[in-house]
Amino acid sequence: MPVGLFDDDSELVFQRQVFIDEKPQYYQYSNKTEDLTGEELFAQFAPPQD
């Protein structure tokens, strides 16, 4: 979702990166984020196992 869609982006906080296992090593944000691999992200949405 492009940030430009919001009229007021002053309260938006970049706090999570996903698929970090697929990002280039040189690609780094300056702020501290919660980092999830693709596997960790999909596990959050998986149905409970019986």
N, C-alpha and C positions, 0 to 999 in steps of 0.2 A: 504494500500500500504506500504510495508516494506521500511523503510528508507535506508536500505542497497542496494537498487536498484540504488541509486544515487552515482555517482563518487565523487561529491563535495557537501557535506551536510553543508558546513560552512554558507550558507545563509538561511537555513531552520529555520523557527521560529514557535514554537508551540504556537499558539495564541487562539485556540478554542477547547472547549470540548463539545461533544454532548451526549445526553442521560444521563445527570447528575442525572436525577431523578431515574436512575436504577443502579448507581454505589454504591459500598459499602462505608460506612461512613469513613472507615480508608484509603481509596484510595484518595490521595491528591498529586497534583503536586506542586512544590516549586514556580514556576512562576505564575503570575497573567494571567488568561485566560478569554476569553468571554465564559460564560457557557450557554448552551441551553438545555432545556428539549427536549424529543422526540417530544412532541406536537409543541413546538416552531420551531423546525427544519422542520417538515413536513409543517407547516404553510407557511414557506418561499417559498416552491415549489408548493403550492396549486394553482390551476387556480383561476383567479379572480371571485368573486361572483357577479352576476348581481341582 
